[in-house]
């Protein structure tokens, strides 16, 4: 896949380049961004047109992230995490 901008002065992609978002964003990062946008949308008070534009853009960004997340590959679980589960000893059999 392509890199973001070959020219340091420009981050524009050429026509033949594309970005593989799975190499840039993890599922956890996308979920965090969605949570942050949700919090911001909850607190935003629309007073003027600029606020309305910002609200619309944030909703579009949130929808875009949710669409990406719906199609994002699940990360393969790499074994157990954390401490090993404690196993209680088996009860003694009656004699």
N, CA, C and O atoms as a printed pandas DataFrame, in Angstrom:
     atom_number atom_name residue_name chain_id  residue_number  x_coord  y_coord  z_coord
0              1         N          UNK        A               1    0.833   -1.176    0.000
1              2        CA          UNK        A               1    0.000    0.000    0.000
2              3         C          UNK        A               1    0.883    1.246    0.000
3              4         O          UNK        A               1    2.084    1.166    0.255
4              5         N          UNK        A               2    0.288    2.372   -0.282
5              6        CA          UNK        A               2    1.051    3.610   -0.399
6              7         C          UNK        A               2    1.366    4.251    0.935
7              8         O          UNK        A               2    0.776    3.930    1.967
8              9         N          UNK        A               3    2.303    5.157    0.879
9             10        CA          UNK        A               3    2.647    5.943    2.055
10            11         C          UNK        A               3    1.898    7.255    1.999
11            12         O          UNK        A               3    1.450    7.680    0.934
12            13         N          UNK        A               4    1.764    7.887    3.132
13            14        CA          UNK        A               4    1.107    9.185    3.171
14            15         C          UNK        A               4    2.106   10.215    2.697
15            16         O          UNK        A               4    3.105   10.474    3.367
16            17         N          UNK        A               5    1.842   10.803    1.548
17            18        CA          UNK        A               5    2.656   11.890    1.015
18            19         C          UNK        A               5    4.132   11.582    0.847
19            20         O          UNK        A               5    4.826   11.317    1.829
20            21         N          UNK        A               6    4.613   11.614   -0.371
21            22        CA          UNK        A               6    6.027   11.408   -0.621
22            23         C          UNK        A               6    6.806   12.695   -0.413
23            24         O          UNK        A               6    7.962   12.666    0.008
24            25         N          UNK        A               7    6.181   13.810   -0.704
25            26        CA          UNK        A               7    6.810   15.113   -0.552
26            27         C          UNK        A               7    6.547   15.605    0.866
27            28         O          UNK        A               7    5.390   15.731    1.268
28            29         N          UNK        A               8    7.614   15.889    1.642
29            30        CA          UNK        A               8    7.384   16.329    3.028
30            31         C          UNK        A               8    6.540   17.592    3.135
31            32         O          UNK        A               8    5.893   17.818    4.157
32            33         N          UNK        A               9    6.538   18.408    2.099
33            34        CA          UNK        A               9    5.759   19.647    2.143
34            35         C          UNK        A               9    4.281   19.384    1.893
35            36         O          UNK        A               9    3.440   20.246    2.150
36            37         N          UNK        A              10    3.964   18.191    1.392
37            38        CA          UNK        A              10    2.579   17.875    1.052
38            39         C          UNK        A              10    2.213   16.501    1.582
39            40         O          UNK        A              10    2.977   15.548    1.431
40            41         N          UNK        A              11    1.052   16.399    2.200
41            42        CA          UNK        A              11    0.566   15.095    2.644
42            43         C          UNK        A              11   -0.435   14.514    1.660
43            44         O          UNK        A              11   -1.121   13.543    1.980
44            45         N          UNK        A              12   -0.528   15.090    0.468
45            46        CA          UNK        A              12   -1.473   14.622   -0.532
46            47         C          UNK        A              12   -0.977   13.315   -1.140
47            48         O          UNK        A              12    0.223   13.130   -1.344
48            49         N          UNK        A              13   -1.907   12.416   -1.426
49            50        CA          UNK        A              13   -1.576   11.165   -2.078
50            51         C          UNK        A              13   -1.677   11.336   -3.574
51            52         O          UNK        A              13   -2.475   12.139   -4.058
52            53         N          UNK        A              14   -0.881   10.593   -4.310
53            54        CA          UNK        A              14   -1.002   10.613   -5.763
54            55         C          UNK        A              14   -2.194    9.749   -6.142
55            56         O          UNK        A              14   -2.757    9.063   -5.288
56            57         N          UNK        A              15   -2.583    9.772   -7.407
57            58        CA          UNK        A              15   -3.754    9.024   -7.861
58            59         C          UNK        A              15   -3.590    7.515   -7.693
59            60         O          UNK        A              15   -4.579    6.807   -7.502
60            61         N          UNK        A              16   -2.369    7.022   -7.760
61            62        CA          UNK        A              16   -2.130    5.585   -7.694
62            63         C          UNK        A              16   -1.904    5.079   -6.278
63            64         O          UNK        A              16   -1.697    3.880   -6.088
64            65         N          UNK        A              17   -1.936    5.945   -5.287
65            66        CA          UNK        A              17   -1.677    5.544   -3.913
66            67         C          UNK        A              17   -2.972    5.421   -3.124
67            68         O          UNK        A              17   -3.957    6.108   -3.394
68            69         N          UNK        A              18   -2.946    4.536   -2.152
69            70        CA          UNK        A              18   -4.074    4.395   -1.241
70            71         C          UNK        A              18   -3.524    4.061    0.132
71            72         O          UNK        A              18   -2.353    3.709    0.276
72            73         N          UNK        A              19   -4.373    4.173    1.132
73            74        CA          UNK        A              19   -3.953    3.928    2.503
74            75         C          UNK        A              19   -4.695    2.705    3.018
75            76         O          UNK        A              19   -5.917    2.618    2.903
76            77         N          UNK        A              20   -3.958    1.767    3.582
77            78        CA          UNK        A              20   -4.557    0.620    4.231
78            79         C          UNK        A              20   -4.754    0.984    5.693
79            80         O          UNK        A              20   -3.800    0.976    6.471
80            81         N          UNK        A              21   -5.993    1.304    6.071
81            82        CA          UNK        A              21   -6.269    1.767    7.432
82            83         C          UNK        A              21   -5.978    0.727    8.498
83            84         O          UNK        A              21   -5.745    1.075    9.655
84            85         N          UNK        A              22   -5.990   -0.561    8.117
85            86        CA          UNK        A              22   -5.692   -1.583    9.116
86            87         C          UNK        A              22   -4.242   -1.497    9.577
87            88         O          UNK        A              22   -3.897   -2.026   10.634
88            89         N          UNK        A              23   -3.395   -0.839    8.799
89            90        CA          UNK        A              23   -2.005   -0.661    9.211
90            91         C          UNK        A              23   -1.823    0.615   10.021
91            92         O          UNK        A              23   -0.783    0.803   10.653
92            93         N          UNK        A              24   -2.818    1.490   10.011
93            94        CA          UNK        A              24   -2.725    2.757   10.729
94            95         C          UNK        A              24   -3.520    2.724   12.027
95            96         O          UNK        A              24   -3.033    3.155   13.073
96            97         N          UNK        A              25   -4.739    2.213   11.956
97            98        CA          UNK        A              25   -5.622    2.195   13.124
98            99         C          UNK        A              25   -5.843    0.776   13.625
99           100         O          UNK        A              25   -6.062   -0.143   12.837
100          101         N          UNK        A              26   -5.786    0.609   14.909
101          102        CA          UNK        A              26   -6.186   -0.665   15.499
102          103         C          UNK        A              26   -7.659   -0.539   15.889
103          104         O          UNK        A              26   -8.207    0.562   15.937
104          105         N          UNK        A              27   -8.280   -1.661   16.161
105          106        CA          UNK        A              27   -9.675   -1.630   16.607
106          107         C          UNK        A              27   -9.811   -0.820   17.887
107          108         O          UNK        A              27  -10.764   -0.059   18.052
108          109         N          UNK        A              28   -8.848   -0.989   18.798
109          110        CA          UNK        A              28   -8.905   -0.277   20.075
110          111         C          UNK        A              28   -8.815    1.231   19.852
111          112         O          UNK        A              28   -9.497    1.998   20.531
112          113         N          UNK        A              29   -7.988    1.655   18.918
113          114        CA          UNK        A              29   -7.850    3.079   18.629
114          115         C          UNK        A              29   -9.143    3.624   18.026
115          116         O          UNK        A              29   -9.596    4.704   18.405
116          117         N          UNK        A              30   -9.736    2.889   17.095
117          118        CA          UNK        A              30  -10.992    3.318   16.487
118          119         C          UNK        A              30  -12.090    3.413   17.545
119          120         O          UNK        A              30  -12.875    4.361   17.542
120          121         N          UNK        A              31  -12.148    2.431   18.453
121          122        CA          UNK        A              31  -13.154    2.464   19.513
122          123         C          UNK        A              31  -12.931    3.652   20.444
123          124         O          UNK        A              31  -13.889    4.286   20.888
124          125         N          UNK        A              32  -11.681    3.951   20.735
125          126        CA          UNK        A              32  -11.369    5.106   21.577
126          127         C          UNK        A              32  -11.791    6.401   20.893
127          128         O          UNK        A              32  -12.372    7.275   21.537
128          129         N          UNK        A              33  -11.509    6.538   19.603
129          130        CA          UNK        A              33  -11.908    7.737   18.871
130          131         C          UNK        A              33  -13.425    7.891   18.834
131          132         O          UNK        A              33  -13.942    9.002   18.952
132          133         N          UNK        A              34  -14.131    6.785   18.672
133          134        CA          UNK        A              34  -15.596    6.832   18.683
134          135         C          UNK        A              34  -16.095    7.301   20.043
135          136         O          UNK        A              34  -17.010    8.120   20.121
136          137         N          UNK        A              35  -15.493    6.784   21.119
137          138        CA          UNK        A              35  -15.884    7.217   22.475
138          139         C          UNK        A              35  -15.609    8.704   22.680
139          140         O          UNK        A              35  -16.436    9.415   23.250
140          141         N          UNK        A              36  -14.454    9.176   22.220
141          142        CA          UNK        A              36  -14.116   10.595   22.361
142          143         C          UNK        A              36  -15.087   11.477   21.580
143          144         O          UNK        A              36  -15.526   12.516   22.073
144          145         N          UNK        A              37  -15.421   11.052   20.352
145          146        CA          UNK        A              37  -16.392   11.819   19.556
146          147         C          UNK        A              37  -17.757   11.822   20.233
147          148         O          UNK        A              37  -18.442   12.844   20.257
148          149         N          UNK        A              38  -18.146   10.686   20.778
149          150        CA          UNK        A              38  -19.439   10.604   21.461
150          151         C          UNK        A              38  -19.477   11.556   22.650
151          152         O          UNK        A              38  -20.471   12.249   22.865
152          153         N          UNK        A              39  -18.391   11.589   23.423
153          154        CA          UNK        A              39  -18.329   12.515   24.561
154          155         C          UNK        A              39  -18.401   13.966   24.097
155          156         O          UNK        A              39  -19.103   14.780   24.697
156          157         N          UNK        A              40  -17.684   14.281   23.043
157          158        CA          UNK        A              40  -17.678   15.660   22.525
158          159         C          UNK        A              40  -19.067   16.038   22.002
159          160         O          UNK        A              40  -19.540   17.151   22.231
160          161         N          UNK        A              41  -19.718   15.103   21.297
161          162        CA          UNK        A              41  -21.064   15.380   20.775
162          163         C          UNK        A              41  -22.063   15.602   21.909
163          164         O          UNK        A              41  -22.982   16.411   21.784
164          165         N          UNK        A              42  -21.880   14.892   22.996
165          166        CA          UNK        A              42  -22.771   15.040   24.145
166          167         C          UNK        A              42  -22.653   16.431   24.766
167          168         O          UNK        A              42  -23.641   17.003   25.226
168          169         N          UNK        A              43  -21.435   16.966   24.771
169          170        CA          UNK        A              43  -21.180   18.250   25.437
170          171         C          UNK        A              43  -21.353   19.467   24.526
171          172         O          UNK        A              43  -21.468   20.591   25.015
172          173         N          UNK        A              44  -21.372   19.259   23.223
173          174        CA          UNK        A              44  -21.393   20.379   22.281
174          175         C          UNK        A              44  -22.741   21.094   22.286
175          176         O          UNK        A              44  -23.797   20.471   22.178
176          177         N          UNK        A              45  -22.676   22.405   22.413
177          178        CA          UNK        A              45  -23.873   23.231   22.303
178          179         C          UNK        A              45  -23.783   24.019   21.006
179          180         O          UNK        A              45  -22.824   24.755   20.774
180          181         N          UNK        A              46  -24.792   23.855   20.170
181          182        CA          UNK        A              46  -24.809   24.539   18.882
182          183         C          UNK        A              46  -25.368   25.936   19.071
183          184         O          UNK        A              46  -26.529   26.116   19.438
184          185         N          UNK        A              47  -24.510   26.932   18.811
185          186        CA          UNK        A              47  -24.905   28.322   18.975
186          187         C          UNK        A              47  -24.957   29.044   17.631
187          188         O          UNK        A              47  -25.830   29.880   17.398
188          189         N          UNK        A              48  -24.011   28.711   16.750
189          190        CA          UNK        A              48  -23.971   29.379   15.450
190          191         C          UNK        A              48  -23.713   28.356   14.344
191          192         O          UNK        A              48  -23.658   27.151   14.591
192          193         N          UNK        A              49  -23.557   28.864   13.119
193          194        CA          UNK        A              49  -23.360   27.991   11.964
194          195         C          UNK        A              49  -22.066   27.199   12.046
195          196         O          UNK        A              49  -22.008   26.050   11.608
196          197         N          UNK        A              50  -21.041   27.802   12.600
197          198        CA          UNK        A              50  -19.771   27.091   12.744
198          199         C          UNK        A              50  -19.930   25.873   13.662
199          200         O          UNK        A              50  -19.381   24.804   13.395
200          201         N          UNK        A              51  -20.679   26.051   14.729
201          202        CA          UNK        A              51  -20.939   24.929   15.628
202          203         C          UNK        A              51  -21.761   23.849   14.927
203          204         O          UNK        A              51  -21.525   22.657   15.128
204          205         N          UNK        A              52  -22.712   24.259   14.115
205          206        CA          UNK        A              52  -23.541   23.305   13.374
206          207         C          UNK        A              52  -22.685   22.523   12.378
207          208         O          UNK        A              52  -22.867   21.316   12.218
208          209         N          UNK        A              53  -21.747   23.210   11.704
209          210        CA          UNK        A              53  -20.838   22.542   10.774
210          211         C          UNK        A              53  -19.933   21.558   11.518
211          212         O          UNK        A              53  -19.697   20.444   11.051
212          213         N          UNK        A              54  -19.431   21.979   12.673
213          214        CA          UNK        A              54  -18.575   21.114   13.477
214          215         C          UNK        A              54  -19.348   19.881   13.939
215          216         O          UNK        A              54  -18.815   18.771   13.923
216          217         N          UNK        A              55  -20.589   20.071   14.347
217          218        CA          UNK        A              55  -21.434   18.962   14.775
218          219         C          UNK        A              55  -21.648   17.974   13.626
219          220         O          UNK        A              55  -21.531   16.762   13.812
220          221         N          UNK        A              56  -21.959   18.495   12.451
221          222        CA          UNK        A              56  -22.185   17.637   11.289
222          223         C          UNK        A              56  -20.914   16.870   10.934
223          224         O          UNK        A              56  -20.968   15.676   10.641
224          225         N          UNK        A              57  -19.781   17.550   10.961
225          226        CA          UNK        A              57  -18.513   16.902   10.616
226          227         C          UNK        A              57  -18.156   15.814   11.631
227          228         O          UNK        A              57  -17.654   14.756   11.253
228          229         N          UNK        A              58  -18.409   16.068   12.912
229          230        CA          UNK        A              58  -18.125   15.059   13.929
230          231         C          UNK        A              58  -19.039   13.844   13.774
231          232         O          UNK        A              58  -18.601   12.709   13.961
232          233         N          UNK        A              59  -20.300   14.078   13.433
233          234        CA          UNK        A              59  -21.214   12.957   13.199
234          235         C          UNK        A              59  -20.770   12.133   11.997
235          236         O          UNK        A              59  -20.833   10.904   12.024
236          237         N          UNK        A              60  -20.317   12.814   10.935
237          238        CA          UNK        A              60  -19.811   12.107    9.750
238          239         C          UNK        A              60  -18.574   11.291   10.100
239          240         O          UNK        A              60  -18.443   10.144    9.674
240          241         N          UNK        A              61  -17.669   11.880   10.875
241          242        CA          UNK        A              61  -16.448   11.180   11.271
242          243         C          UNK        A              61  -16.780    9.960   12.125
243          244         O          UNK        A              61  -16.180    8.898   11.959
244          245         N          UNK        A              62  -17.734   10.115   13.037
245          246        CA          UNK        A              62  -18.130    9.006   13.892
246          247         C          UNK        A              62  -18.751    7.876   13.065
247          248         O          UNK        A              62  -18.459    6.702   13.293
248          249         N          UNK        A              63  -19.597    8.231   12.116
249          250        CA          UNK        A              63  -20.210    7.221   11.252
250          251         C          UNK        A              63  -19.151    6.516   10.402
251          252         O          UNK        A              63  -19.221    5.305   10.195
252          253         N          UNK        A              64  -18.182    7.270    9.917
253          254        CA          UNK        A              64  -17.107    6.694    9.115
254          255         C          UNK        A              64  -16.280    5.712    9.944
255          256         O          UNK        A              64  -15.945    4.625    9.473
256          257         N          UNK        A              65  -15.954    6.094   11.173
257          258        CA          UNK        A              65  -15.208    5.190   12.057
258          259         C          UNK        A              65  -16.022    3.939   12.379
259          260         O          UNK        A              65  -15.475    2.837   12.421
260          261         N          UNK        A              66  -17.314    4.102   12.605
261          262        CA          UNK        A              66  -18.157    2.945   12.907
262          263         C          UNK        A              66  -18.257    2.010   11.713
263          264         O          UNK        A              66  -18.256    0.790   11.882
264          265         N          UNK        A              67  -18.343    2.573   10.488
265          266        CA          UNK        A              67  -18.360    1.736    9.284
266          267         C          UNK        A              67  -17.043    0.977    9.150
267          268         O          UNK        A              67  -17.034   -0.215    8.842
268          269         N          UNK        A              68  -15.926    1.679    9.384
269          270        CA          UNK        A              68  -14.624    1.033    9.287
270          271         C          UNK        A              68  -14.517   -0.074   10.330
271          272         O          UNK        A              68  -14.016   -1.162   10.043
272          273         N          UNK        A              69  -14.985    0.207   11.529
273          274        CA          UNK        A              69  -14.896   -0.763   12.620
274          275         C          UNK        A              69  -15.732   -2.009   12.315
275          276         O          UNK        A              69  -15.348   -3.120   12.682
276          277         N          UNK        A              70  -16.857   -1.827   11.654
277          278        CA          UNK        A              70  -17.717   -2.963   11.314
278          279         C          UNK        A              70  -17.024   -3.918   10.346
279          280         O          UNK        A              70  -17.309   -5.115   10.347
280          281         N          UNK        A              71  -16.117   -3.397    9.520
281          282        CA          UNK        A              71  -15.429   -4.224    8.530
282          283         C          UNK        A              71  -13.973   -4.484    8.880
283          284         O          UNK        A              71  -13.271   -5.152    8.122
284          285         N          UNK        A              72  -13.510   -3.974   10.003
285          286        CA          UNK        A              72  -12.110   -4.147   10.401
286          287         C          UNK        A              72  -11.875   -5.588   10.833
287          288         O          UNK        A              72  -12.727   -6.201   11.477
288          289         N          UNK        A              73  -10.723   -6.117   10.477
289          290        CA          UNK        A              73  -10.427   -7.494   10.888
290          291         C          UNK        A              73  -10.211   -7.565   12.396
291          292         O          UNK        A              73   -9.691   -6.639   13.018
292          293         N          UNK        A              74  -10.620   -8.675   12.949
293          294        CA          UNK        A              74  -10.395   -8.897   14.376
294          295         C          UNK        A              74   -8.940   -9.300   14.568
295          296         O          UNK        A              74   -8.398  -10.090   13.795
296          297         N          UNK        A              75   -8.326   -8.764   15.582
297          298        CA          UNK        A              75   -6.943   -9.122   15.882
298          299         C          UNK        A              75   -6.931  -10.537   16.457
299          300         O          UNK        A              75   -7.753  -10.888   17.302
300          301         N          UNK        A              76   -6.003  -11.318   15.991
301          302        CA          UNK        A              76   -5.881  -12.679   16.501
302          303         C          UNK        A              76   -5.412  -12.611   17.945
303          304         O          UNK        A              76   -4.458  -11.907   18.277
304          305         N          UNK        A              77   -6.092  -13.345   18.779
305          306        CA          UNK        A              77   -5.717  -13.357   20.192
306          307         C          UNK        A              77   -4.429  -14.157   20.327
307          308         O          UNK        A              77   -4.345  -15.296   19.869
308          309         N          UNK        A              78   -3.444  -13.561   20.948
309          310        CA          UNK        A              78   -2.140  -14.204   21.056
310          311         C          UNK        A              78   -1.968  -14.851   22.432
311          312         O          UNK        A              78   -1.104  -14.453   23.213
312          313         N          UNK        A              79   -2.782  -15.830   22.708
313          314        CA          UNK        A              79   -2.641  -16.539   23.974
314          315         C          UNK        A              79   -3.348  -15.845   25.120
315          316         O          UNK        A              79   -4.114  -14.901   24.926
316          317         N          UNK        A              80   -3.077  -16.327   26.299
317          318        CA          UNK        A              80   -3.711  -15.775   27.495
318          319         C          UNK        A              80   -3.076  -14.473   27.896
319          320         O          UNK        A              80   -1.895  -14.234   27.641
320          321         N          UNK        A              81   -3.862  -13.635   28.522
321          322        CA          UNK        A              81   -3.348  -12.393   29.075
322          323         C          UNK        A              81   -3.569  -12.405   30.571
323          324         O          UNK        A              81   -4.539  -12.984   31.059
324          325         N          UNK        A              82   -2.697  -11.785   31.277
325          326        CA          UNK        A              82   -2.860  -11.675   32.714
326          327         C          UNK        A              82   -2.424  -12.938   33.434
327          328         O          UNK        A              82   -1.729  -13.785   32.874
328          329         N          UNK        A              83   -2.834  -13.043   34.651
329          330        CA          UNK        A              83   -2.453  -14.180   35.478
330          331         C          UNK        A              83   -3.189  -15.437   35.077
331          332         O          UNK        A              83   -4.287  -15.403   34.522
332          333         N          UNK        A              84   -2.561  -16.516   35.372
333          334        CA          UNK        A              84   -3.183  -17.809   35.122
334          335         C          UNK        A              84   -4.336  -18.001   36.108
335          336         O          UNK        A              84   -4.224  -17.627   37.275
336          337         N          UNK        A              85   -5.428  -18.576   35.649
337          338        CA          UNK        A              85   -6.589  -18.792   36.509
338          339         C          UNK        A              85   -6.227  -19.746   37.638
339          340         O          UNK        A              85   -5.524  -20.736   37.441
340          341         N          UNK        A              86   -6.714  -19.429   38.797
341          342        CA          UNK        A              86   -6.469  -20.268   39.959
342          343         C          UNK        A              86   -7.414  -21.455   39.937
343          344         O          UNK        A              86   -8.629  -21.300   39.812
344          345         N          UNK        A              87   -6.851  -22.616   40.056
345          346        CA          UNK        A              87   -7.666  -23.814   40.037
346          347         C          UNK        A              87   -7.734  -24.388   41.443
347          348         O          UNK        A              87   -6.709  -24.659   42.069
348          349         N          UNK        A              88   -8.933  -24.566   41.918
349          350        CA          UNK        A              88   -9.113  -25.134   43.261
350          351         C          UNK        A              88   -8.776  -26.605   43.215
351          352         O          UNK        A              88   -9.079  -27.272   42.226
352          353         N          UNK        A              89   -8.158  -27.131   44.256
353          354        CA          UNK        A              89   -7.851  -28.575   44.270
354          355         C          UNK        A              89   -9.141  -29.384   44.253
355          356         O          UNK        A              89  -10.164  -28.971   44.799
356          357         N          UNK        A              90   -9.066  -30.523   43.624
357          358        CA          UNK        A              90  -10.241  -31.405   43.543
358          359         C          UNK        A              90  -10.589  -31.904   44.935
359          360         O          UNK        A              90   -9.696  -32.217   45.723
360          361         N          UNK        A              91  -11.875  -31.979   45.247
361          362        CA          UNK        A              91  -12.271  -32.475   46.576
362          363         C          UNK        A              91  -11.869  -33.934   46.735
363          364         O          UNK        A              91  -11.878  -34.706   45.776
364          365         N          UNK        A              92  -11.524  -34.287   47.939
365          366        CA          UNK        A              92  -11.128  -35.688   48.223
366          367         C          UNK        A              92  -12.341  -36.582   48.145
367          368         O          UNK        A              92  -13.429  -36.222   48.593
368          369         N          UNK        A              93  -12.143  -37.743   47.573
369          370        CA          UNK        A              93  -13.216  -38.709   47.468
370          371         C          UNK        A              93  -13.420  -39.398   48.804
371          372         O          UNK        A              93  -12.450  -39.707   49.495
372          373         N          UNK        A              94  -14.673  -39.642   49.176
373          374        CA          UNK        A              94  -14.925  -40.327   50.453
374          375         C          UNK        A              94  -14.370  -41.758   50.405
375          376         O          UNK        A              94  -14.429  -42.416   49.366
376          377         N          UNK        A              95  -13.842  -42.223   51.512
377          378        CA          UNK        A              95  -13.246  -43.564   51.571
378          379         C          UNK        A              95  -14.222  -44.629   51.903
379          380         O          UNK        A              95  -13.854  -45.801   51.984
